[in-house]
Amino acid sequence: MNIKKLSIIIPAYNECNTIHLVLNKIKDVILINGITKEVIIVNDCSTDDTERAIENYIAANPSLNIQYFKHEINQGKGAALHTGISKAIGDYLVIQDADLEYDPYEYNLLLSPVINGFADIVYGSRLMGGNPHRVLFFWHSIGNKFLTFISNTFTNLNLTDMETCYKLFKREIIQNIKLKEKRFGFEPEVTAKIARIPNLRLYEVGISYYGRTYAEGKKIGWKDGLRAIYCIIKYNIFI
């Protein structure tokens, strides 16, 4: 029997207070069909104790397959994802933030459409299904829906949540896409580029969302929203 592997890519920047909690959840989750895990953490030049927290966790949990990389200068979430994606060797690849906004116990929701032969890529939508969602910022939700609408207008997809972190890919697909955006433009760029792949099967599943406030460490802001609009136009029309 050919045992499949899931590569879990974690970009980390100043997440010393939460990354061990996320890794605990990843360690505990049992994947369907006996799928194994490799965890790839990319520390994007954190200025807090993130590196120490990661190193301590690796030392204390040798049973969890963790690879650790770091950037010597801060480059952005997208750049950390580029590094992590390039190092992955699993059959499937999923993106996981280092905070507690997304729940690793839901990896199986993302894997199921691929395992069952329906999908090549699965987005976890925060805006569909009956899973828990923390009530937070009205204008953030309007902004996310607006960005998804603009993206769909260009890609002709009917996504509900283009900006979601939870995106699961067959590894060879994402590794064959040339990605450029180094910050939060990753989401509209990758969506624009997968929309051009002939016969690609893209699915969405509903997921939970345990959002953070800015006081709790949320980093994305209105300038990133403007950049997302720029990326939607750039990668759908000019590239």
C-alpha positions as a Markdown table, in Angstrom:
| # | Residue | x | y | z |
|---|---|---|---|---|
| 1 | Met | 0.0 | 0.0 | 0.0 |
| 2 | Asn | 1.4 | 3.4 | -1.0 |
| 3 | Ile | 1.1 | 5.6 | 2.1 |
| 4 | Lys | 0.5 | 9.3 | 1.2 |
| 5 | Lys | 2.0 | 12.3 | 2.9 |
| 6 | Leu | 0.6 | 15.7 | 3.7 |
| 7 | Ser | 3.1 | 18.6 | 3.8 |
| 8 | Ile | 2.0 | 21.3 | 6.2 |
| 9 | Ile | 3.6 | 24.7 | 5.5 |
| 10 | Ile | 3.7 | 27.2 | 8.4 |
| 11 | Pro | 5.0 | 30.7 | 7.8 |
| 12 | Ala | 5.8 | 32.2 | 11.1 |
| 13 | Tyr | 6.5 | 35.8 | 12.2 |
| 14 | Asn | 6.4 | 36.8 | 15.9 |
| 15 | Glu | 4.2 | 33.9 | 16.9 |
| 16 | Cys | 6.1 | 32.6 | 20.0 |
| 17 | Asn | 2.9 | 32.6 | 22.1 |
| 18 | Thr | 0.8 | 30.4 | 19.8 |
| 19 | Ile | 3.0 | 28.3 | 17.5 |
| 20 | His | 3.4 | 25.5 | 20.1 |
| 21 | Leu | -0.4 | 25.3 | 20.5 |
| 22 | Val | -0.8 | 24.9 | 16.7 |
| 23 | Leu | 1.9 | 22.3 | 16.6 |
| 24 | Asn | 0.2 | 20.4 | 19.4 |
| 25 | Lys | -3.0 | 20.3 | 17.3 |
| 26 | Ile | -1.1 | 19.2 | 14.2 |
| 27 | Lys | 0.6 | 16.4 | 16.2 |
| 28 | Asp | -2.7 | 15.2 | 17.6 |
| 29 | Val | -4.8 | 15.1 | 14.4 |
| 30 | Ile | -5.2 | 11.7 | 12.8 |
| 31 | Leu | -5.4 | 12.0 | 9.0 |
| 32 | Ile | -7.8 | 9.9 | 6.9 |
| 33 | Asn | -6.4 | 6.9 | 5.0 |
| 34 | Gly | -3.4 | 6.7 | 7.2 |
| 35 | Ile | -1.9 | 9.8 | 5.6 |
| 36 | Thr | 1.4 | 10.8 | 7.3 |
| 37 | Lys | 2.6 | 14.4 | 8.1 |
| 38 | Glu | 5.6 | 16.5 | 7.5 |
| 39 | Val | 5.6 | 20.0 | 9.0 |
| 40 | Ile | 7.7 | 22.7 | 7.4 |
| 41 | Ile | 8.1 | 25.9 | 9.4 |
| 42 | Val | 9.6 | 29.0 | 7.9 |
| 43 | Asn | 10.5 | 31.7 | 10.4 |
| 44 | Asp | 10.4 | 35.0 | 8.5 |
| 45 | Cys | 13.1 | 36.7 | 10.7 |
| 46 | Ser | 10.9 | 37.0 | 13.8 |
| 47 | Thr | 12.0 | 39.6 | 16.4 |
| 48 | Asp | 10.5 | 37.8 | 19.4 |
| 49 | Asp | 11.2 | 34.3 | 20.8 |
| 50 | Thr | 9.6 | 32.4 | 17.9 |
| 51 | Glu | 12.8 | 30.6 | 17.0 |
| 52 | Arg | 13.4 | 29.4 | 20.6 |
| 53 | Ala | 9.8 | 28.3 | 20.9 |
| 54 | Ile | 10.2 | 26.2 | 17.6 |
| 55 | Glu | 13.5 | 24.7 | 18.6 |
| 56 | Asn | 12.2 | 23.8 | 22.1 |
| 57 | Tyr | 9.2 | 22.2 | 20.5 |
| 58 | Ile | 11.2 | 20.2 | 18.0 |
| 59 | Ala | 13.5 | 18.9 | 20.8 |
| 60 | Ala | 10.6 | 17.9 | 23.0 |
| 61 | Asn | 8.6 | 16.2 | 20.2 |
| 62 | Pro | 10.9 | 14.1 | 18.1 |
| 63 | Ser | 8.0 | 12.0 | 16.8 |
| 64 | Leu | 6.6 | 14.9 | 14.8 |
| 65 | Asn | 8.4 | 15.3 | 11.5 |
| 66 | Ile | 9.3 | 19.0 | 11.6 |
| 67 | Gln | 11.7 | 20.8 | 9.2 |
| 68 | Tyr | 12.7 | 24.2 | 10.3 |
| 69 | Phe | 14.0 | 27.1 | 8.0 |
| 70 | Lys | 14.5 | 30.7 | 8.6 |
| 71 | His | 14.9 | 33.9 | 6.7 |
| 72 | Glu | 17.8 | 36.2 | 7.7 |
| 73 | Ile | 15.7 | 39.2 | 6.8 |
| 74 | Asn | 12.0 | 39.7 | 7.0 |
| 75 | Gln | 10.5 | 39.2 | 3.5 |
| 76 | Gly | 6.8 | 38.6 | 4.1 |
| 77 | Lys | 4.3 | 35.8 | 4.4 |
| 78 | Gly | 4.3 | 35.0 | 0.7 |
| 79 | Ala | 8.1 | 34.7 | 0.7 |
| 80 | Ala | 8.0 | 32.3 | 3.6 |
| 81 | Leu | 5.4 | 30.3 | 1.7 |
| 82 | His | 7.6 | 30.2 | -1.4 |
| 83 | Thr | 10.4 | 28.7 | 0.8 |
| 84 | Gly | 8.1 | 26.2 | 2.4 |
| 85 | Ile | 6.5 | 25.1 | -0.8 |
| 86 | Ser | 9.9 | 24.5 | -2.5 |
| 87 | Lys | 11.0 | 22.2 | 0.4 |
| 88 | Ala | 7.8 | 20.0 | 0.5 |
| 89 | Ile | 7.9 | 16.4 | -0.6 |
| 90 | Gly | 4.4 | 15.3 | 0.4 |
| 91 | Asp | 1.7 | 14.1 | -2.0 |
| 92 | Tyr | -0.5 | 17.0 | -0.8 |
| 93 | Leu | 0.3 | 20.4 | 0.6 |
| 94 | Val | -1.7 | 22.6 | 2.9 |
| 95 | Ile | -1.0 | 26.1 | 4.3 |
| 96 | Gln | -1.3 | 26.7 | 8.0 |
| 97 | Asp | -0.9 | 30.0 | 9.9 |
| 98 | Ala | 1.1 | 29.9 | 13.1 |
| 99 | Asp | -1.7 | 31.5 | 15.1 |
| 100 | Leu | -5.0 | 29.9 | 16.3 |
| 101 | Glu | -7.4 | 31.3 | 13.7 |
| 102 | Tyr | -7.6 | 28.0 | 11.8 |
| 103 | Asp | -8.1 | 24.5 | 13.2 |
| 104 | Pro | -5.7 | 21.7 | 12.1 |
| 105 | Tyr | -8.4 | 19.2 | 13.1 |
| 106 | Glu | -10.2 | 20.2 | 9.9 |
| 107 | Tyr | -7.5 | 19.0 | 7.5 |
| 108 | Asn | -9.6 | 15.9 | 6.8 |
| 109 | Leu | -12.3 | 18.2 | 5.5 |
| 110 | Leu | -9.9 | 19.6 | 3.0 |
| 111 | Leu | -8.4 | 16.2 | 2.1 |
| 112 | Ser | -11.6 | 14.3 | 1.5 |
| 113 | Pro | -12.5 | 15.7 | -2.0 |
| 114 | Val | -8.9 | 15.0 | -3.2 |
| 115 | Ile | -8.8 | 11.5 | -1.6 |
| 116 | Asn | -12.2 | 10.7 | -3.2 |
| 117 | Gly | -11.0 | 11.6 | -6.6 |
| 118 | Phe | -13.0 | 14.8 | -7.1 |
| 119 | Ala | -10.6 | 17.6 | -6.6 |
| 120 | Asp | -7.0 | 18.8 | -7.3 |
| 121 | Ile | -7.1 | 21.8 | -5.0 |
| 122 | Val | -9.5 | 22.6 | -2.1 |
| 123 | Tyr | -10.1 | 25.9 | -0.5 |
| 124 | Gly | -11.4 | 26.0 | 3.1 |
| 125 | Ser | -14.1 | 28.7 | 3.1 |
| 126 | Arg | -14.9 | 30.7 | 6.3 |
| 127 | Leu | -18.1 | 31.8 | 4.7 |
| 128 | Met | -20.0 | 28.5 | 4.1 |
| 129 | Gly | -21.2 | 25.7 | 6.2 |
| 130 | Gly | -22.3 | 25.6 | 9.9 |
| 131 | Asn | -18.9 | 25.6 | 11.6 |
| 132 | Pro | -18.0 | 28.1 | 14.4 |
| 133 | His | -16.9 | 31.6 | 13.4 |
| 134 | Arg | -15.8 | 34.2 | 15.8 |
| 135 | Val | -17.8 | 37.5 | 15.5 |
| 136 | Leu | -15.3 | 40.3 | 14.8 |
| 137 | Phe | -14.8 | 43.1 | 12.3 |
| 138 | Phe | -17.7 | 44.0 | 10.0 |
| 139 | Trp | -15.5 | 45.9 | 7.5 |
| 140 | His | -13.0 | 43.0 | 7.3 |
| 141 | Ser | -15.8 | 40.7 | 6.3 |
| 142 | Ile | -17.1 | 43.2 | 3.7 |
| 143 | Gly | -13.5 | 43.6 | 2.4 |
| 144 | Asn | -13.0 | 39.8 | 2.1 |
| 145 | Lys | -16.2 | 39.4 | 0.2 |
| 146 | Phe | -15.4 | 42.4 | -2.1 |
| 147 | Leu | -11.9 | 41.0 | -2.9 |
| 148 | Thr | -13.4 | 37.6 | -3.6 |
| 149 | Phe | -16.0 | 39.2 | -5.9 |
| 150 | Ile | -13.4 | 41.1 | -7.9 |
| 151 | Ser | -11.2 | 38.0 | -8.1 |
| 152 | Asn | -14.2 | 35.9 | -9.3 |
| 153 | Thr | -15.1 | 38.5 | -11.9 |
| 154 | Phe | -11.7 | 38.1 | -13.5 |
| 155 | Thr | -11.2 | 34.3 | -13.0 |
| 156 | Asn | -14.8 | 33.3 | -13.7 |
| 157 | Leu | -14.7 | 31.1 | -10.6 |
| 158 | Asn | -17.5 | 31.1 | -8.0 |
| 159 | Leu | -15.4 | 31.0 | -4.8 |
| 160 | Thr | -16.9 | 32.3 | -1.6 |
| 161 | Asp | -13.5 | 33.0 | 0.2 |
| 162 | Met | -10.5 | 33.7 | -2.0 |
| 163 | Glu | -8.6 | 35.1 | 0.9 |
| 164 | Thr | -8.7 | 32.1 | 3.1 |
| 165 | Cys | -5.5 | 30.7 | 4.5 |
| 166 | Tyr | -6.6 | 27.1 | 4.2 |
| 167 | Lys | -5.7 | 26.0 | 0.7 |
| 168 | Leu | -4.8 | 22.4 | 0.0 |
| 169 | Phe | -3.0 | 21.4 | -3.2 |
| 170 | Lys | -1.7 | 18.4 | -4.9 |
| 171 | Arg | 2.0 | 19.2 | -4.4 |
| 172 | Glu | 3.1 | 18.9 | -8.0 |
| 173 | Ile | 0.5 | 21.5 | -9.0 |
| 174 | Ile | 1.6 | 24.2 | -6.6 |
| 175 | Gln | 5.3 | 23.5 | -7.1 |
| 176 | Asn | 4.9 | 24.0 | -10.8 |
| 177 | Ile | 3.3 | 27.5 | -10.4 |
| 178 | Lys | 5.8 | 30.4 | -10.5 |
| 179 | Leu | 4.9 | 32.6 | -7.6 |
| 180 | Lys | 6.1 | 36.2 | -7.1 |
| 181 | Glu | 4.2 | 37.9 | -4.3 |
| 182 | Lys | 6.2 | 38.1 | -1.1 |
| 183 | Arg | 3.5 | 39.5 | 1.2 |
| 184 | Phe | -0.3 | 39.0 | 1.4 |
| 185 | Gly | -0.6 | 39.1 | -2.3 |
| 186 | Phe | -0.1 | 35.3 | -2.4 |
| 187 | Glu | -3.8 | 34.6 | -2.2 |
| 188 | Pro | -5.0 | 36.6 | -5.3 |
| 189 | Glu | -1.9 | 35.6 | -7.2 |
| 190 | Val | -2.2 | 31.9 | -6.7 |
| 191 | Thr | -5.9 | 32.0 | -7.3 |
| 192 | Ala | -5.4 | 33.8 | -10.6 |
| 193 | Lys | -2.8 | 31.4 | -11.7 |
| 194 | Ile | -4.6 | 28.2 | -10.8 |
| 195 | Ala | -7.7 | 29.5 | -12.7 |
| 196 | Arg | -5.7 | 29.3 | -15.9 |
| 197 | Ile | -4.7 | 25.6 | -15.5 |
| 198 | Pro | -6.8 | 23.6 | -18.0 |
| 199 | Asn | -9.1 | 21.0 | -16.5 |
| 200 | Leu | -8.1 | 21.7 | -12.9 |
| 201 | Arg | -10.7 | 20.7 | -10.4 |
| 202 | Leu | -11.1 | 23.3 | -7.6 |
| 203 | Tyr | -13.5 | 22.7 | -4.6 |
| 204 | Glu | -14.5 | 24.5 | -1.5 |
| 205 | Val | -15.4 | 23.1 | 1.9 |
| 206 | Gly | -16.7 | 25.0 | 4.9 |
| 207 | Ile | -14.3 | 25.5 | 7.8 |
| 208 | Ser | -14.3 | 27.1 | 11.3 |
| 209 | Tyr | -12.6 | 30.5 | 11.9 |
| 210 | Tyr | -11.3 | 31.6 | 15.3 |
| 211 | Gly | -10.2 | 35.1 | 14.2 |
| 212 | Arg | -7.9 | 37.3 | 16.2 |
| 213 | Thr | -8.1 | 41.0 | 17.1 |
| 214 | Tyr | -5.1 | 43.3 | 16.4 |
| 215 | Ala | -4.4 | 43.3 | 20.2 |
| 216 | Glu | -4.1 | 39.5 | 19.9 |
| 217 | Gly | -1.6 | 39.6 | 17.0 |
| 218 | Lys | -3.6 | 40.0 | 13.8 |
| 219 | Lys | -1.2 | 41.5 | 11.2 |
| 220 | Ile | -3.2 | 42.2 | 7.9 |
| 221 | Gly | -4.4 | 45.7 | 7.4 |
| 222 | Trp | -6.1 | 48.0 | 4.8 |
| 223 | Lys | -2.9 | 48.5 | 2.9 |
| 224 | Asp | -2.8 | 44.7 | 2.3 |
| 225 | Gly | -6.4 | 45.0 | 0.9 |
| 226 | Leu | -5.3 | 47.6 | -1.6 |
| 227 | Arg | -2.3 | 45.4 | -2.6 |
| 228 | Ala | -4.7 | 42.5 | -3.1 |
| 229 | Ile | -6.8 | 44.5 | -5.5 |
| 230 | Tyr | -3.6 | 45.4 | -7.4 |
| 231 | Cys | -2.6 | 41.8 | -7.5 |
| 232 | Ile | -6.0 | 40.7 | -8.8 |
| 233 | Ile | -5.7 | 43.1 | -11.7 |
| 234 | Lys | -2.0 | 42.4 | -12.3 |
| 235 | Tyr | -2.1 | 38.6 | -12.4 |
| 236 | Asn | -5.4 | 38.2 | -14.2 |
| 237 | Ile | -4.8 | 40.8 | -16.9 |
| 238 | Phe | -1.1 | 41.4 | -17.4 |
| 239 | Ile | 0.6 | 38.2 | -16.3 |
